[in-house]
């Protein structure tokens, strides 16, 4: 059996990269099942988009393995890479004292998750 690698990218997630990284750092290097458990019981709001991206990566791995005529077991997969890049920032303004405007930066993230099979 050859090494199976699949990835998923969630782009323009309306969440600050700094906050998403806290969650992504917890699942990097873990087995997929362990990562699911961590995300399911995480209190962080970022756990939801990260979980969605992880599920997508696993689905991509299964689809890719079917294409190649192999069968990949979810238990054999682990999170090989997981990182968060900064997306474009939505710039808004809020009224401040004495006729001034205070900037509001609504940050976005690009979440990337790569799953891979463990080598026997």
BAKOL-613255 format. One record per residue: residue in one letter; x negated, y, z of N, C-alpha, C, O in turn. Coordinates in steps of 0.001 Angstrom, whole numbers, padded with zeros to 6 digits, always signed. Layout:
% BAKOL-613255
AXYZXYZXYZXYZ...
This chain:
% BAKOL-613255
X-000837-001190+000000+000000+000000+000000-000878+001249+000000-001799+001371+000808X-000588+002164-000905-001372+003386-000993-000846+004425-000010+000220+004268+000587X-001624+005484+000137-001245+006539+001065-000133+007396+000471-000245+007872-000659X+000931+007590+001227+002070+008375+000763+002042+009746+001437+001933+009852+002659X+002143+010789+000620+002123+012154+001131+003309+012911+000536+003529+012871-000674X+004063+013593+001376+005191+014385+000881+005309+015647+001707+005022+015656+002904X+005743+016729+001042+005862+017967+001802+007171+018692+001522+007834+018461+000511X+007520+019579+002457+008715+020408+002308+008373+021806+002789+007651+021984+003770X+008904+022793+002083+008663+024182+002465+009997+024901+002630+010827+024907+001721X+010193+025503+003792+011372+026341+004017+010883+027781+003910+010053+028227+004703X+011406+028502+002920+010914+029862+002710+011936+030896+003174+013138+030635+003220X+011434+032052+003510+012248+033207+003938+013150+032897+005130+014299+033338+005171X+012638+032144+006095+013400+031852+007307+013403+033121+008163+012341+033654+008486X+014585+033602+008528+014683+034873+009241+014287+034722+010710+015122+034828+011609X+013013+034475+010930+012492+034296+012269+011022+034686+012266+010311+034455+011288X+010580+035270+013346+009204+035729+013433+008229+034546+013384+008424+033562+014097X+007180+034628+012551+006217+033519+012444+005595+033149+013793+005332+031978+014066X+005370+034145+014616+004751+033907+015919+005612+032969+016779+005095+032103+017484X+006916+033161+016704+007839+032329+017483+007954+030923+016897+008050+029940+017631X+007943+030842+015560+008064+029544+014897+006808+028710+015139+006889+027492+015298X+005645+029366+015167+004374+028652+015372+004338+027919+016702+003735+026851+016809X+004986+028490+017725+005029+027836+019041+005649+026446+018937+005206+025507+019599X+006674+026326+018101+007376+025046+017923+006564+024113+017021+006405+022929+017318X+006051+024666+015912+005302+023870+014927+004048+023255+015570+003670+022128+015248X+003407+024006+016480+002200+023509+017148+002475+022263+017985+001581+021447+018209X+003725+022121+018447+004078+020974+019296+004200+019671+018507+003983+018593+019061X+004547+019756+017207+004796+018529+016440+003629+018112+015547+003613+016993+015035X+002656+018999+015356+001527+018685+014471+000776+017443+014964+000392+017357+016131X+000574+016478+014046-000176+015268+014388+000660+014168+015024+000174+013050+015194X+001896+014459+015375+002748+013460+016032+003432+012566+014987+003514+012917+013810X+003918+011408+015440+004698+010555+014542+006035+011251+014285+006478+012072+015089X+006668+010922+013174+007913+011589+012793+008998+011409+013857+009707+012360+014185X+009128+010200+014392+010152+009942+015411+009910+010755+016680+010843+011265+017300X+008629+010862+017051+008262+011647+018229+008570+013130+017981+009062+013830+018866X+008272+013591+016763+008532+014986+016396+010028+015287+016438+010441+016341+016923X+010848+014348+015923+012306+014514+015979+012759+014713+017422+013565+015597+017712X+012231+013879+018329+012618+013933+019741+012220+015269+020366+013006+015885+021086X+010998+015708+020086+010516+016990+020625+011416+018129+020167+011809+018982+020963X+011742+018137+018864+012564+019210+018303+014000+019171+018820+014623+020208+019050X+014505+017964+018995+015893+017816+019444+016102+018410+020840+017156+018976+021131X+015086+018274+021699+015243+018723+023080+014525+020037+023373+014421+020453+024526X+014034+020684+022323+013375+021975+022495+014422+023065+022715+015488+023057+022099X+014099+024001+023605+015016+025108+023884+014874+026226+022855+015737+027097+022751X+013794+026197+022106+013489+027277+021160+014454+027298+019973+014848+026250+019462X+014822+028485+019552+015705+028646+018402+015046+028185+017118+015719+027746+016186X+013713+028288+017073+012961+027912+015871+012966+026405+015640+012609+025945+014556X+013362+025639+016639+013368+024174+016511+014303+023721+015390+014056+022700+014748X+015379+024481+015156+016370+024090+014149+015808+024155+012719+015863+023154+012005X+015268+025306+012283+014700+025333+010925+013497+024409+010756+013289+023863+009673X+012700+024226+011812+011544+023327+011737+012026+021883+011574+011466+021118+010790X+013076+021520+012327+013655+020182+012249+014203+019912+010852+014025+018825+010303X+014872+020919+010284+015434+020801+008950+014336+020565+007911+014480+019743+007006X+013241+021304+008063+012109+021181+007137+011463+019804+007267+011087+019194+006265X+011334+019313+008509+010761+017984+008747+011635+016898+008108+011118+015983+007467X+012952+017002+008281+013873+016030+007680+013763+016043+006163+013822+014996+005518X+013602+017231+005601+013450+017372+004158+012170+016692+003672+012171+016012+002646X+011077+016881+004419+009798+016262+004063+009903+014734+004095+009359+014050+003229X+010608+014206+005101+010796+012753+005217+011638+012233+004051+011344+011186+003474X+012694+012986+003716+013545+012604+002587+012745+012621+001285+012908+011749+000431X+011879+013626+001146+011017+013714-000038+010074+012518-000117+009818+011998-001203X+009558+012081+001034+008655+010920+001086+009401+009661+000643+008868+008845-000108X+010638+009512+001116+011431+008338+000752+011756+008348-000746+011676+007318-001415X+012115+009505-001250+012437+009636-002677+011205+009342-003536+011287+008644-004547X+010073+009884-003115+008813+009702-003840+008401+008223-003857+007923+007715-004871X+008593+007540-002720+008205+006128-002636+009109+005257-003517+008649+004284-004114X+010391+005612-003594+011308+004872-004471+010903+005050-005924+010966+004112-006719X+010486+006267-006264+010020+006574-007620+008843+005696-008005+008734+005247-009147X+007953+005453-007032+006746+004659-007286+006979+003170-007062+006043+002375-007151X+008216+002789-006773+008556+001382-006607+008104+000772-005303+008037-000450-005172X+007793+001619-004331+007413+001125-003001+008536+001470-002032+009496+002154-002386X+008400+000989-000818+009374+001349+000197+008610+001893+001397+007754+001207+001956X+008915+003109+001789+008208+003710+002922+009093+003611+004164+010291+003889+004117X+008472+003206+005279+009189+003090+006542+008998+004394+007318+007872+004868+007473X+010088+004966+007797+010019+006243+008525+009119+006124+009750+008481+007096+010154X+009069+004922+010344+008235+004714+011538+006742+004829+011233+005940+005072+012134X+006373+004656+009970+004956+004738+009588+004508+006165+009273+003314+006424+009123X+005458+007081+009174+005120+008460+008814+004692+009282+010032+005178+009070+011143X+003777+010222+009801+003419+011175+010840+003246+012556+010222+003070+012691+009011X+003298+013576+011068+003181+014957+010596+001693+015259+010386+000962+015528+011339X+001261+015210+009129-000153+015421+008808-000515+016901+008896-001551+017265+009452X+000344+017740+008347+000116+019187+008377+001425+019869+008714+002496+019429+008296X+001329+020942+009468+002506+021774+009743+001990+023165+010039+001232+023370+010987X+002404+024119+009224+001951+025486+009462+003014+026486+009054+003944+026166+008313X+002858+027708+009554+003823+028770+009286+003086+029967+008707+002136+030477+009302X+003537+030407+007541+002985+031609+006927+004001+032743+007070+005197+032509+007239X+003501+033960+006998+004390+035107+007121+005021+035424+005783+004340+035488+004759X+006332+035623+005801+007044+036020+004594+007152+037537+004551+006553+038218+005384X+007902+038079+003600+008069+039520+003536+008853+040040+004746+009722+039347+005276X+008542+041239+005168+009206+041844+006308+010313+042775+005835+010086+043640+004990X+011511+042597+006383+012616+043509+006083+012425+044734+006963+012351+044620+008187X+012346+045897+006347+012120+047109+007136+013428+047860+007305+014102+048205+006335X+013767+048105+008565+014984+048826+008881+014625+050003+009779+013532+050046+010345X+015536+050950+009910+015289+052105+010766+016403+052244+011775+017563+051942+011496X+016031+052706+012951+017001+052906+014010+016888+054343+014510+015785+054867+014668X+018000+054957+014752+017985+056330+015251+017314+056378+016618+017582+055550+017489X+016437+057363+016788+015739+057539+018061+016005+058955+018573+016704+059743+017935X+015447+059251+019709+015676+060548+020338+015166+061701+019479+014209+061543+018721X+015795+062836+019600+015388+064093+018962+015297+063983+017434+014379+064520+016815X+016257+063285+016848+016349+063221+015391+015288+062378+014720+015132+062422+013500X+014565+061619+015502+013520+060778+014913+014087+059420+014506+015197+059048+014885X+013286+058689+013720+013680+057339+013311+012638+056361+013830+011437+056579+013666X+013094+055291+014452+012172+054260+014956+012268+053040+014043+013368+052577+013743X+011121+052514+013598+011164+051371+012690+011578+050079+013393+011260+049850+014560X+012294+049248+012645+012611+047898+013103+012070+046967+012032+012415+047102+010858X+011233+046035+012423+010683+045084+011458+011338+043728+011667+011158+043093+012706X+012095+043293+010675+012733+041979+010750+011855+041025+009957+011864+041024+008726X+011102+040222+010677+010099+039370+010041+010693+038073+009517+011699+037578+010026X+010042+037529+008478+010464+036243+007929+009275+035287+007907+008121+035709+007977X+009575+033996+007809+008547+032954+007850+008708+031984+006700+009808+031777+006188X+007598+031393+006302+007605+030258+005379+007069+029069+006180+005914+029076+006607X+007910+028051+006384+007513+026881+007181+007144+025737+006231+007927+025377+005352X+005958+025174+006413+005504+024056+005589+005233+022837+006473+004514+022925+007468X+005815+021711+006098+005591+020457+006826+005160+019380+005831+005838+019141+004832X+004021+018727+006112+003521+017637+005264+003525+016349+006070+002913+016275+007135X+004224+015324+005558+004212+014021+006237+003390+013030+005411+003313+013123+004186X+002785+012090+006113+001887+011145+005479+002047+009794+006170+002437+009725+007336X+001736+008706+005431+001789+007389+006070+000486+007132+006793-000578+007578+006365X+000583+006402+007903-000621+006025+008646-001362+004945+007855-000746+004025+007316X-002666+005065+007794-003459+004042+007096-003661+002851+008023-004086+003012+009167X-003356+001662+007530-003459+000443+008342-004910+000045+008559-005183-000957+009220
